[in-house]
Amino acid sequence: MFPRKIGLLSKTIGFFLILTLFSACSTESENQTDGDRDGDRAETPLDGDTDGENPPDGDGEDDVDFEIESSTCPWLETALDEAQNANPADICEAEACIADPVTIVPSDALPAGVTLQQANNNLDATEHDCRVYLAFRTAESHFASPYTELYVISSEDRIHWDFEMTYTMGTDLREPRLLSWDGRLFLYFAVLGENILDFEPKGMMVSERLGPGNWTVPEWFHDEGFIPWRVKTIDGKPYMLTYVGGENIYDINGEGMEVHWLTTEDGVNWTPVIPEKPAMLAGGGSETDFVFLSDGTLIAMSRNEAGDEQYGFGSILCRAEADALGDWQCISDPKKYDSPLMFVHNDTPYLIGRRNLTETGNYDLGMEDLTMDEKARKYELNYWTKPKRTSLWRIDPVTLEVDFVLDLPSKGDTCFPGIVPLEDGSWEIYNYTSPLDGEDVAWNTGQTGPTLIYRILLNIQ
C-alpha cells in the first residue's frame, strides 16, 4: 500500500537476518501459502479469523500453590496473597522489590484453541469486570510475518485461562492494546506488512468484546499509517498515544514522525485531546507514554530512535503544566527506553523500558563528526548487537532525569510490558523475554529465537 525503497540500514540488517532466519524458521511455515493481498487499504479484506466460540479451558496449572478465597475479585485477592507470602529479600533493589516470575505463554495453563509459534511477544494486559485479560502476538520470530496471530485470553484467578479470541490477516499484526472503559472492553492493534526487512504500517484496527469469547470483527479506525502505542483511562477519560511515519525509522530517509495524543467518546472514533494541536511531537519520536501528577502536571517519554536535529538520538522527556497541556517542554536523553510504559507512585513517575547492556547504556554515541543519516545507521547496528534487559526506572518530575532502579527477569529479546494495578504500591507486570535459563545473547540473536510471556509482582516501598 505504501511502496518505498528499503533503506541501506534495512539491507544491512537484512543480510544478517536472512542468514539467521534460514535455520530458525520452521519447515511448516515454508509450506504455508500466502493469501492474495493487493496492498490497497480500501480493498483489504476484513475476514480475519475471529473465532466467536469459547473453547474449553486447559486443564493445566502453573506452580502457584494456594486456594482462591471468595471475594468480589478473586484474582486480586490471590495476587495480594502472593505478594504477602513472597520472600523477595534477594530481589530488592533500592525502593522496589519483585517476586519470582510465573510463565503464562507457553504453559499448561493456556486454554484449548491457542496454538503457539516460537516467538511470543507484543502484549498488553488489563483488568475488566473482575477478570484479567492478556492480549499477545505469536509468530515465527520477532520480525514481520504473514503467519502472525493475535490472541486474547482471560482469567478469574490468573492461573486458569479462558479463550477469548484470535485474529489473523495473512500479514503482520502488532501492538495489541486493551482498554477497559465505561463498562466496555476494546482491543486495538496495528496492521503492518509481510516483509521481514521492513517496517510497513498500514493502520489501526479495533474490536469490542460483546461477551465471553464473543468479539466484534475488527474494523479499521482513524487514519492510515498510524500505530497505537498506549491506551489508558485516567479519571474516567480514555487516552491513546499513537504515532505516524513509523516507516521512516528504518528507511533512514530524513523524513520524520508525529506523535498524536487522542481521546474518544465511543471507543472507536478518536480525536485530538488538544484540538488545535493534533501532533504533540514531530521529528524522531515514536513510542510514547505519559502520566499525570496529582496537580495535573503531565510527564511524557518518547522513544527517539530515528533521531532529529533538536533532540539527537535516544529518548525525549517532556513536561506540561496542568493549565497548558498542549505545551510540552522537552529535553533529550542519550538512552533509548524502548517500549515505554509509565505509571505513578507517591506522585513520582516510574518507567519500564528496555535497557542497553553497555558501559554507558547510551543509544546516542555522540559521534558528532557523522551526518544524521550516518549516525542513524551506526547507532542502530551498534544497539542491535548488544544484550538487553527490561528495567524499572524512576523519573524526576522536575528535572526529567531518569534513574535506574532494577532489572526485571529478562534477557535476549525482551521488553514489551503491560501493567495491572493491585493496590497502592503494588502492580502485576506482564512481559516477554528470551528463555530465562538460556544464554544471555545479544538482542539480534534473541529476535530469531523462542520467547515467553510471564507475570511478576512489583512492589515499590
Secondary structure as UniProt FT lines:
FT   HELIX           8..24
FT   HELIX           27..30
FT   HELIX           41..43
FT   HELIX           74..85
FT   HELIX           88..91
FT   STRAND          92..93
FT   TURN            94..95
FT   STRAND          96..98
FT   STRAND          102..105
FT   TURN            108..109
FT   TURN            112..113
FT   STRAND          119..128
FT   TURN            129..130
FT   STRAND          131..139
FT   TURN            146..147
FT   STRAND          149..155
FT   STRAND          162..167
FT   STRAND          173..181
FT   TURN            182..183
FT   STRAND          184..191
FT   TURN            196..197
FT   STRAND          203..211
FT   TURN            212..213
FT   STRAND          214..215
FT   STRAND          219..221
FT   TURN            224..225
FT   STRAND          226..234
FT   TURN            235..236
FT   STRAND          237..244
FT   TURN            246..247
FT   HELIX           248..251
FT   STRAND          257..264
FT   STRAND          270..272
FT   TURN            275..276
FT   STRAND          279..283
FT   STRAND          288..292
FT   TURN            294..295
FT   STRAND          298..308
FT   TURN            309..311
FT   STRAND          312..320
FT   TURN            322..323
FT   TURN            325..326
FT   STRAND          329..333
FT   STRAND          341..345
FT   TURN            346..347
FT   STRAND          348..356
FT   TURN            368..369
FT   HELIX           372..384
FT   STRAND          388..395
FT   TURN            397..399
FT   STRAND          402..407
FT   STRAND          418..423
FT   TURN            424..425
FT   STRAND          426..433
FT   TURN            436..437
FT   HELIX           443..446
FT   TURN            447..448
FT   STRAND          451..460
//
